[in-house]
């Protein structure tokens, strides 16, 4: 695929796949969320659509969705706002009473955002326009419900895995890891041994065997797979400092500072770029990275998906994707809702799935051959992951909690503080935020 231009990819993937899948799936049901006739749409409106900085595949998909909407509603412009430091700038925009009309969100943030009055509740709009949700995975939208009201809908619904350079395993004479969550022999010990073998082979060339990544959805599966959790079931206290949680944090720190198979925090580079250049053999990421991976890797090496290895608990995948919300204080609510509905159509989800390579919340599309296309060879692992998906922890003060959590975990990644001390400090600092 390296010899394909991006414009050729867009022409072939978007036009061909959208047409084929739309025709193939028309018989699924009459409740497909086709945009209803809007109340009154004004001409000359410019909608603002805020998101974090995104990669080229995401940009291509979103630009295509905007172009299609403009064909249907030529009187409405959509201005994308791609910002660095997204979370802080979104808060600042609301504080200044200049919020975007639409913005991206995740489950962990939606509770605090709803508490602050940021998002528009969608229930009345959905009911008014008879906007059906029956073709969506229920978890994909129920995760955005707070106190009985729905504040967002998913634009993707992936779970996360390890990306693995299978060519590197072959060249090192190491058995390829499994590409299914059902393999019970893929344990932490087996995983560590494989990473040490890869490091011995590729380390002298300046490469690294493994990067666990650093986000909440990256490290939480190791905790879950070891039978632990961040918060108690009632969400009122941190339990990460219990033995199983500390053991998971210890394993991740040891991969960096004890076994030296992961890059140290100082000078650590973006793992996706390292992986596509053949300088990182295994790393954790969202399934939404697949579209960019296909563009960047091409035929340089064979890569596939691998599950998080099994600890002492039940298998669990992280994920849930991201969603879109409409600002409650938007001055362009009807126009924003019209564009929002457009983003939730089968056509828009097909565009996102084919260009980005992402698992979307539309069940019929995920079950289609187009979603399962290689590379990687085992896209089916994400269907397995959906069955064992665990959603992000969340709390009313999550936007305050997450920076504290990340600051303490930085000390874990650097090796500056022992894992038990990190977990105990997290509990001491965050418990009052959960109860207050």
N, C-alpha and C positions, 0 to 999 in steps of 0.2 A: 504493500500500500504506500510505500515511500514515494513511488513515482506518480501518485495521484495528486493533482492540485486540489486545494480546498474548495475552489469553485466547482470543480468536477464532482467532488464528493457530495457537495450540497445538492447539485442538480440531480445526480443519480440517486442518492439516498433519500432525500426529502420528497421529490416528486414521485419517484417510483414506489417507495415504500408507503407513503401516505395514501396514494391511490389504491394500491393493492390491499392494504390492511383495512381501509375504510370500506371497500367493497366486500372483503372477506368477512367482516364482523358486523355487517348491517343487520343480521338476523338475531343478534344476541338478545334484544329486547327493546320495547318501546320507551323505556325509562332512561335511555341514553341522555346524558346532560347536554343537549343541544341548546344553545342560547335562545331564550325566549324573547319575544318582542319587547324592547325596553319601553319604559314609561314615556319619557321625553328626553331625547339626546340632543344636546346643543352642538352647533357647529362652531369651530374656532377654538375649541378647548384643547389644551395641552396637558396631558397626564404625566406626572413624574413617577418613575418606577425605580426604587432604590434597592441595590443589592451590594454585596461585597464584590471585590475584584474577582472576576471569573476567568476561566481559561478560554482558549479560542473556540473549542467545540461548544461550550455553553453560550458564548457570544453569537456564534453562527445560528444556533437553535433559536435563541431569543430574538435575534434580528429577523429571522424567518417568520416567527410568530407575529411580530409587530407588522411586518410587511403584509401578511395575510389579513390581519385585522384592518389595516389601512385600506385594503381593497374593498372590504365590507363597509367600513365607516370612514370615508375619505375626509370627513370634517373634523376628525379627532386625531391629534398628534400624540405620540408617546415618546417621552424623553427619558432615556435610560440614565440613571445616576449610579455609576460603578465607583464605589468609594473604598479607600483603604481605612482600616480601623472602623469597620462597619458598625459594630455594636455601639460604640461610643458616639459615633456621628448620628446614628438613628435616635438615640436618647437626646442628643443636643438639638436635633431638628424638632422633636416634639416639645422640648423645653422652650424653644424659641417660637413655638406656634407656627412653624413652617414645615410640617411633616410632608413626606411624599404621599401621593395618592395611594400607591401600592408599595409594599415592601416584603422582603423575605423574612421568614421566621423559622424557628425550630421548636420542638416540644418543650425543651428545657426552659425556653424563654417566654413561652406564651402565657403562662400563669402570671408571672410578674407584669408582663405587658398588659394583660387584661385587667389586673388589679389597678394599674396606673391609668386605664382608660384609653390606651393607644388604639386597639383594633375595633373595627365595627363588627358587632354581632351579625352573623350571616343568616340566622334562622328565619327572620321575617322575609328577607329578600328571596331566600330559597323557597319558602312557602308561597310567596306572592307569585313568583314566576314558574312555580311547579318544576323547579330545577332538580331533576332526579339524581340520586347518588347510589342507586342500586348496583351499578357496574363497577363501583370502587371497592377495594378492600376496606371493610368497615374500620379496621384499626388505623388505616391511613388518615381518616378524618376524626375518629373518636379521640385520638391523641391530642387534638386541638380543642377539645371541649373543656370549658372551665365553668364550674357551678351551673352546669346544665346548658350553657350556651356555646355555640360553635363560632370560633374566631378565625379560623384559617382552613384552607384545603391544601392538600399535598400536590406539588408539581412533580415530585418523584417519591419513590417509596423503596429505596434500596436497603439492603443490609450490607455489612462489611465483612471483608475477608483479608487474607494475606495474598499479595501478588508475588508470584515466584518465577524466577528465571530457570526454566527447566533445562535449558542448554547447560547452564552452570552446574546443575546437579549431575547431568550426564558426564560432563568433562571431568568432574571431580570423582567419578565412580561411586556416587552416593545414590541410593535408591530414591526415585522420585517420591515426593510426599503425596498423600491422597488428595483428591479433589471432591470429596464428599464428607459431610458432617457425620456420616454413619460409621466411619472407620474408628473403632474404639482403640486401635493400637497406636494412633497418633497422639502420643502423650508428651508431657513437658520434657521428660528425659530424652525421648527419641528426638524431639525437636532440637533440644540443646546440642545433642551429639551431632546432628546434621549441620547445625550452624557452625560448630567448631570445625567440622570437616571443610565446609565451604570457605571459612576464614583462612585455613591453612593453605588452600589452593589459590584463592584470589587476593588474600591480604597482601602478599608481596608485590602485587600490581597496583596497590593503592585503593583497593576495593574493600567494601564491608559486606558481611554476610546478612545482617538483619537490622532493620529499624522498626521499632514498635509504634512509631509516631507518638504524638503527645496529647491529642485531644481527648475529651471525655469519652467519646465513642471508640477511641483507640485502646485505652487502657482498661475501661470498665469490663469488656468481655473476659479479660484474664481474671478479674476479680469474680465475676459471675461463674465462670467455668471452674473455679475452685470452691464454689459453694458459699461465697461471701457476697456482700453488697456494700454500697456507699451509705445508704440511709435505711433506717428501720422501716417496717411495713407501713407504719402510720406516718412516716415522714417527719417524725418529731426529734430524731437524734441520729447522729453519725454512728455507724457500727463498723466502719472500715478498719478500725484499730483492733478488731477481734482477730484471732489467730489466722483464720483462713484468708482474710483480707491482707494482713501483713505479709503472709507467705507469698501472695500474688505480687505485691509491690517489691518484695525482696527478689523474686525471680526476674522481674523486669530490670531492676537496678543491677543485678548480677550480670545480666547480658552485656551491660555497658562497662562496669568497673571491675568485675571479677573475671569473666570469661573473655572480655575484649573482642566480642564479635559484633558489637554495635558502635557506631561513631559516638565519641564524647560530645557532650552538649556544646562545649566551646568549639566554634567553627563548624558545627553541624550544618550541612547543606540540605536544601529541599529534597526530600526522599524521592518524589516522583521523577524529577530530573536526573537524580543519581541512578535510579532504576533504569530509565529509558536509555541512558548512556552506558549501561553495563557495568556501573561502578557500585551497585547495590543489588544483592541477589534476592532478598526477600524483604518485603515491607508491607505494612498495613495501610489500607486506604478504603475509601468508599467505592462502591460499584460504579458511581457516577464518573469515576476517572477513566473508565474503559474507552470512551470515545477518543479522548486525548491520547491514551496509550496506543490505540490502534494507529493514530496518525504518526506518533513519534517513534515507535519501535519499528513499524513496518515489518520487514523480514530479517531484521538484525539478529534476533534469537527467538526461540520458542518460549512463550510464557503461558501461565495458567493460574487458576485460582486454587487456594489452599485454605482450609478452615483453621481457626485458632485451635491449637492442640488442647487435648482434654486434660483438665486438672482433676480435683477430687470431687467436683460437683457435677450437676447436670449441664449438658451442652447448651450454650446460649450464644446467639448472635446479637450484635448491637446494630443500630440503624434507626429507620423510621423516616429518613430523608428530611426534606425541608418543605415548607409551605409558603403560600402567599396570603397576606392579610390586606385589608383595605383600612386606611386610617379613619377612625371614627369622626375626626374633625375635617375630613376632606371636603373641599368646596365643590367637588365634582363627583359626588357619590354615584349618580346614575351612570355617568360615563365610565367611572372606575369599575363599577359593577359589570357593565357591558364588556369591558376589556377582560375583567376577571373571569367572566363566564367563557369568553373566547379561549383563555388559557386553560380552561378545564374541559374543552371539547376533546373528542377522540382524535381529531386532526392535530390539535396542538400537542397532545400527549404522544402521538405517533412521531411527530417531528422531534420532540425531546428524546424519545427512546432511540430513534434511529441515528440522530446526529451525535448525541451525547453518549449513547450506549447505556442509558440509565434504565433501571427498573422503575416503572411508573405505577400509579395506583389503580390503573385500569386493568382489571383481571384478564379480560379477553386479549389484550395486547401482550401481556406478559406470557400468556400461554401460546402465543403465536410463534411460528418458526423464525420470524424476523428477529425477535428478541434473543433467541437461542443461537444465533449465527456466531461462528468463530471468526477470529480469536476473541477470547480464549476458548479452548475446546469445551470447557465445562461451565458454561453459563448456568447450567441447571442447578449449580450449588446455591444460587440465590433463591431459587424456589424452595430448596430445603431450608435455607436460612429464614425465610418468611414464617415457617412453621415453628421456629424456636426463637423468634425475635423477642427481645426485651427492650422496652422503651426507656428513654432517658429519665433519670431522676429529675424531679422538678419541685419547686417550692415558690410561694409568693414572693420571696426575696431572692430569687435565684440570680438575678443580675448583680446582686451584691455578693452572693455566695461564691459564684464561679471565679471571680478574680482572686479571692482568698484561697480557694482550692488550688488554682493554677500556680499561685506564688509558692505555696508550700510544696507542690509537686515538682517545681523547678529544682528544689533542693534534693529531691529524690534522683532526678535525671543527672544532676552534676555529681552525685555521690557524696555531697557535702554533709548530709544528715542521714542517719540510719533509718530504714523504713518504718520501724515501730515508732520512732520519735516523730517522723513526718505524720503518720496516721494519728497519733495522740494529739499533735498540735492542730491538725485539721478538726478533730472532734472538739477540742477546747475552744477554738475560734468560731466554728460554724454552729454548734449546738444552740447558742443564744439567738442566732438568726432564725433558726427553725422554730423556736419557741416564742420569740418575741414578735 
